[in-house]
Amino acid sequence: MMDYEGFKAEIYKLTSINLSYYKEKQMKRRIDSLIKKNNYDLYEDYVSALKTNKTLFNEFINYLTINVSEFYRNPEQWVVLESEIFPMLLKKTKTLKIWSAACSTGDEPYTLVMVLNKFLPLESIKITATDIDKEALEKAKNGVYSAKSIENLPKAFIEKYFIKLGENYRVKDEVKRCVEFKQHNLLKDEYPKDYDLIVCRNVLIYFTEEAKNEIYKNFNKTLKTEGILFVGSTEQIIMSNKFNFRPIKTFFYLKEKDVV
């Protein structure tokens, strides 16, 4: 009978997602509950079903990648980004390279465009936004959101950057054009280079310490010297100097030099 270790090996073959990098207790509990919800008792039966049932497979990937996202999440942090971080970065260059990593359904990269548009025209803004989940990326490209998703956004942003569609809101095309969405696995794929700002919030809490350490090293290599890493409100980096990051504001870290 297949145990959780065997299940992890099968899932890796099937999806290239290595469940060993996720906090085991938390992830196993989530997966067991999903399997039960779908009326399976054994890991092997569920794996067999994942191989033939596309709907079940997509549900599993969605569930695994924990897509919780909203526009302007933790507004006070966006205020710091606007009032201090962007002005600091724009002193050095007018063409900021920004990566929204684990961007989920696109709420975050689109928020970045809206805030940055206070400093730069839309045609000068280009943001790379990545996620492991294809379905989330499709939703992001589509750019249609519920009223609840955008409730934290300043009213002026909603009026300027969205078109109302019945109960929902669609991001205007000129904002969409500022973001390039791509699939990327933080635990496996090659990282981009020479970025001024990485925004990666509320995803690393699900990873083991070993996986997080690797990701922080890779983020260091992605950033230019004095580039900034912006993390989530439960993700302060303990001993950030180990990765050659220096905290400059709560949740904002400056890269001092390349990590060895």
C-alpha positions as CSV (number, residue, x, y, z in Angstrom):
1,M,0.0,0.0,0.0
2,M,1.3,3.4,-0.9
3,D,2.4,5.7,2.0
4,Y,2.9,9.5,1.9
5,E,6.6,9.1,0.8
6,G,5.4,7.0,-2.1
7,F,2.7,9.5,-2.9
8,K,5.2,12.4,-2.9
9,A,7.4,10.4,-5.4
10,E,4.4,9.9,-7.7
11,I,3.4,13.5,-7.5
12,Y,6.9,14.6,-8.4
13,K,6.8,12.4,-11.5
14,L,3.4,13.7,-12.5
15,T,3.8,17.4,-11.7
16,S,7.5,18.2,-11.1
17,I,6.4,19.6,-7.7
18,N,8.6,18.3,-4.9
19,L,6.4,18.0,-1.8
20,S,9.5,17.4,0.3
21,Y,10.1,21.2,0.2
22,Y,6.8,21.9,1.8
23,K,6.2,21.7,5.6
24,E,5.1,18.1,5.8
25,K,2.5,18.2,8.6
26,Q,0.7,21.1,7.1
27,M,0.8,19.8,3.5
28,K,-0.1,16.2,4.4
29,R,-3.1,17.4,6.3
30,R,-4.3,19.5,3.4
31,I,-3.8,16.7,0.9
32,D,-5.5,14.0,3.1
33,S,-8.5,16.3,3.5
34,L,-8.7,16.9,-0.3
35,I,-8.4,13.1,-1.1
36,K,-11.2,12.4,1.4
37,K,-13.4,15.2,0.0
38,N,-13.1,13.4,-3.4
39,N,-14.2,10.1,-1.9
40,Y,-10.9,8.3,-2.1
41,D,-9.4,6.3,0.7
42,L,-5.9,5.3,-0.7
43,Y,-3.1,7.4,-2.1
44,E,-2.7,5.0,-5.0
45,D,-6.4,5.3,-6.1
46,Y,-6.2,9.1,-5.9
47,V,-2.9,9.1,-8.0
48,S,-4.5,6.9,-10.6
49,A,-7.5,9.2,-10.8
50,L,-5.1,12.2,-11.2
51,K,-3.5,10.6,-14.2
52,T,-6.8,10.3,-16.1
53,N,-9.1,13.0,-14.7
54,K,-8.1,16.5,-15.9
55,T,-10.6,18.3,-13.6
56,L,-9.3,16.4,-10.6
57,F,-5.7,17.1,-11.6
58,N,-6.4,20.9,-12.0
59,E,-8.2,21.0,-8.6
60,F,-5.2,19.2,-7.0
61,I,-2.6,21.7,-8.5
62,N,-4.8,24.7,-7.4
63,Y,-5.1,23.3,-3.9
64,L,-1.4,22.6,-3.7
65,T,-0.3,26.0,-4.8
66,I,-2.5,27.8,-2.2
67,N,-3.8,30.7,-4.3
68,V,-4.8,33.3,-1.7
69,S,-4.5,36.7,-3.2
70,E,-6.0,40.1,-3.2
71,F,-5.2,43.6,-4.4
72,Y,-3.3,45.9,-2.1
73,R,-3.0,43.2,0.6
74,N,-1.7,44.8,3.9
75,P,-2.2,48.4,2.6
76,E,0.4,49.9,5.0
77,Q,3.2,47.9,3.3
78,W,2.1,49.3,-0.1
79,V,2.3,52.8,1.4
80,V,6.0,52.1,2.3
81,L,6.7,50.8,-1.2
82,E,5.2,54.0,-2.7
83,S,6.6,56.6,-0.3
84,E,10.1,55.1,0.3
85,I,11.1,52.1,-1.8
86,F,10.1,53.2,-5.3
87,P,11.6,56.7,-4.9
88,M,14.9,55.1,-3.6
89,L,15.1,52.7,-6.6
90,L,14.1,55.4,-9.1
91,K,17.0,57.6,-8.0
92,K,19.3,54.9,-9.6
93,T,17.3,54.1,-12.8
94,K,14.2,55.1,-14.6
95,T,13.7,51.6,-16.1
96,L,12.9,49.4,-13.1
97,K,13.0,45.6,-13.6
98,I,10.4,44.1,-11.3
99,W,9.6,40.4,-10.7
100,S,6.4,39.4,-8.9
101,A,7.2,35.8,-7.9
102,A,4.4,33.4,-7.0
103,C,2.0,36.0,-8.3
104,S,-1.1,33.7,-8.1
105,T,-4.1,35.2,-9.9
106,G,-2.3,38.5,-10.8
107,D,-3.7,40.8,-8.1
108,E,-0.1,41.7,-6.9
109,P,1.6,42.5,-10.3
110,Y,-1.4,44.6,-11.3
111,T,-1.3,46.5,-8.0
112,L,2.5,47.1,-8.6
113,V,1.6,48.7,-12.0
114,M,-1.0,51.0,-10.4
115,V,1.4,52.2,-7.7
116,L,4.3,52.6,-10.0
117,N,2.2,54.6,-12.5
118,K,2.3,57.4,-9.9
119,F,6.0,57.7,-10.9
120,L,6.2,56.4,-14.5
121,P,4.0,56.4,-17.5
122,L,2.3,53.0,-18.2
123,E,4.3,52.4,-21.4
124,S,7.5,52.5,-19.3
125,I,6.4,49.9,-16.9
126,K,7.2,46.2,-17.5
127,I,6.7,43.6,-14.8
128,T,7.5,39.9,-15.0
129,A,4.9,37.9,-13.0
130,T,5.3,34.1,-12.5
131,D,3.5,31.3,-10.8
132,I,3.6,27.5,-10.8
133,D,-0.1,27.2,-11.4
134,K,-1.2,27.5,-15.1
135,E,-4.9,28.0,-14.1
136,A,-4.1,30.9,-11.8
137,L,-2.0,32.5,-14.6
138,E,-4.9,32.2,-17.1
139,K,-7.1,34.0,-14.6
140,A,-4.4,36.6,-14.2
141,K,-4.1,37.2,-17.9
142,N,-7.9,37.4,-18.1
143,G,-7.8,40.1,-15.5
144,V,-11.4,39.9,-14.2
145,Y,-11.9,40.1,-10.4
146,S,-14.7,40.2,-7.8
147,A,-15.6,43.3,-5.8
148,K,-14.2,41.5,-2.8
149,S,-10.7,41.1,-4.4
150,I,-10.4,44.8,-4.9
151,E,-12.0,46.1,-1.7
152,N,-8.6,47.2,-0.2
153,L,-7.6,49.2,-3.3
154,P,-7.8,53.0,-3.1
155,K,-11.0,54.2,-4.8
156,A,-9.1,56.3,-7.2
157,F,-7.3,53.1,-8.5
158,I,-10.6,51.3,-9.1
159,E,-12.0,54.3,-11.0
160,K,-8.8,54.7,-13.1
161,Y,-7.7,51.2,-13.9
162,F,-10.8,49.0,-14.0
163,I,-14.0,48.6,-16.1
164,K,-17.1,47.4,-14.3
165,L,-18.6,44.2,-15.7
166,G,-21.8,43.5,-13.9
167,E,-20.7,42.3,-10.4
168,N,-17.1,42.1,-11.4
169,Y,-14.2,44.4,-12.4
170,R,-11.9,44.0,-15.4
171,V,-8.3,45.4,-15.4
172,K,-7.9,47.8,-18.3
173,D,-5.9,46.6,-21.3
174,E,-3.2,49.3,-20.9
175,V,-2.5,47.9,-17.4
176,K,-2.5,44.3,-18.6
177,R,0.1,45.3,-21.3
178,C,2.6,46.2,-18.5
179,V,2.7,42.6,-17.1
180,E,4.2,39.5,-18.7
181,F,2.9,36.3,-17.1
182,K,5.0,33.1,-17.2
183,Q,5.0,29.7,-15.5
184,H,7.8,29.3,-13.1
185,N,8.6,26.8,-10.2
186,L,10.6,28.5,-7.5
187,L,11.9,25.2,-6.3
188,K,13.1,23.9,-9.6
189,D,13.4,26.4,-12.5
190,E,16.3,28.8,-13.3
191,Y,15.8,32.3,-11.8
192,P,16.0,35.5,-13.9
193,K,18.8,38.0,-13.5
194,D,19.4,41.7,-12.9
195,Y,16.2,42.8,-11.2
196,D,15.7,45.9,-9.1
197,L,12.8,44.6,-7.0
198,I,11.4,41.1,-6.2
199,V,8.0,40.9,-4.6
200,C,7.3,37.5,-3.2
201,R,4.7,37.6,-0.4
202,N,2.8,35.0,1.6
203,V,4.1,31.9,-0.2
204,L,7.3,31.0,1.6
205,I,5.5,30.3,4.9
206,Y,4.5,26.9,3.3
207,F,8.1,25.8,2.6
208,T,10.6,24.1,4.8
209,E,13.6,26.0,6.2
210,E,15.9,24.2,3.7
211,A,13.7,25.2,0.7
212,K,13.5,28.8,2.0
213,N,17.2,29.1,2.3
214,E,17.7,28.0,-1.3
215,I,15.0,30.5,-2.5
216,Y,16.6,33.4,-0.6
217,K,20.0,32.6,-2.1
218,N,18.4,32.5,-5.6
219,F,16.6,35.8,-4.9
220,N,20.0,37.4,-3.9
221,K,21.5,36.2,-7.3
222,T,18.4,37.6,-9.2
223,L,18.7,41.1,-7.7
224,K,21.2,43.8,-8.6
225,T,23.3,45.1,-5.8
226,E,21.1,47.4,-3.7
227,G,18.0,45.8,-5.2
228,I,15.1,45.1,-2.9
229,L,13.2,42.0,-1.8
230,F,9.7,42.6,-0.5
231,V,8.2,39.8,1.5
232,G,4.9,39.0,3.2
233,S,3.7,40.0,6.6
234,T,4.5,36.6,8.2
235,E,7.8,36.1,6.4
236,Q,10.4,38.2,8.1
237,I,13.9,36.7,7.3
238,I,15.7,35.6,10.4
239,M,19.4,36.3,10.1
240,S,19.0,37.9,6.7
241,N,22.7,38.8,6.7
242,K,23.3,35.1,6.0
243,F,21.9,35.8,2.5
244,N,23.6,39.2,2.3
245,F,20.3,41.0,2.8
246,R,19.9,43.9,5.2
247,P,16.5,44.9,6.5
248,I,15.7,48.5,5.7
249,K,12.0,48.6,6.6
250,T,9.8,45.8,8.0
251,F,9.3,43.3,5.2
252,F,11.8,45.1,2.9
253,Y,15.4,43.8,2.5
254,L,18.3,45.4,0.6
255,K,20.8,43.2,-1.2
256,E,24.3,44.3,-0.1
257,K,26.4,42.0,-2.2
258,D,26.3,38.6,-4.1
259,V,25.8,35.6,-1.9
260,V,28.6,33.0,-2.2
